[in-house]
Amino acid sequence: MNTIDKNFFNLVNTIKKQSLEEVYSHIKNCFDKIHPSIQASLEDYFKKFDYWGKLIIAENNFEELHNRAESLKNHIEDYIFLYNRLEDYRSKKLLFAILNNWYNFDFETLKTSNETNYLHYFDADIVKCSKEEIIVDLGAYIGDTVIDYLNTYGLDQYKKIYCYEITDESFEYLKINLTNYPNIEFVKKAVGNEIGNLYINKSSVDNSANTISDKGETAIPGTTLDDDIKDKITMIKMDIEGYEQKALEGCKQHIINDHPKLLISVYHNHEDLWKIPKMINEMDNSYKFYLRYYGNNIFPTEIVLIAI
């Protein structure tokens, strides 16, 4: 057993032996020991981005710590499943780094797991592309992912790109930034698991953090990829602020029939990291899984699941 395997299974075996209350108590004790400036930074971050739960020290509100404890304790077998399905030790080390950060507030392993060789999503060692690519970018924002793709693989390495974006301001920048590239279709729709209006929840921080929900004030047409695109799809990228599971449900037939490369953000809650791989596996168990990291070393964000 190598060091990465040993570290991972030592951690999961420790968690298995503890009750949920003991897991939470350990996490809270580790939080109390980190520097107050880091505590304040985490508190500020969870106020701005409320995906993971509240952390308000003055009010003794440690919901986020409870949520990570519940994920670790109640789904430890799901994390073991994922670990055993990961194809390389870069991915396995990253999964350990994430769980160790949640449990021990370990920052160093997360730091050393950060991807520095390739641009976000596009690990050229495992994501192979050709001139025949038909790409769907869910959460295209202002076109940054498409530009990263072109910078990685070349201007001629696609047949068509569909860019889905939900907010007016980002949609206009998206069209401006990609106007000189051919065969790109811009679609202002929310993608989920059914057809019908969905609603935009505006972020107070950044348009990139706007979320989709089933109710709200600003309506936008909702669709599924299975309904919206009938042609074969070879690649799907998703970064839609916690709506990835529903979007995945809505492209099930494309996954079964086309086997597209899947590049999915799995960090917008404490569930996606294990649940999305299991969803894909249930649709098509031939997929191979990788994890890559593009975030900071304090709290694990910008985690990408690559399914090939």
Secondary structure, DSSP 8 states (H G I E B T S, - for coil): --HHHHHHHHHHHHHHHS-HHHHHHHHHHHHHHS-HHHHHHHHHHHHH--SS---BGGGTB-HHHHHHHHHHHHTHHHHHHHHHHBSSHHHHHHHHHHHHHHHH---HHHHHT---SS-TT--TTT----TT-EEEEET-TTSHHHHHHHHHH-TTS-SEEEEE---HHHHHHHHHHTTTSSSEEEE--EESSSSEEEEEE--SS-GGG-EEESS-SEEEEEE-HHHH--S--SEEEE--TT-HHHHHHTTHHHHHHH--EEEEE--SSSSHHHHHHHHHHHH-TT--EEEEE-S-SSS---EEEEE-
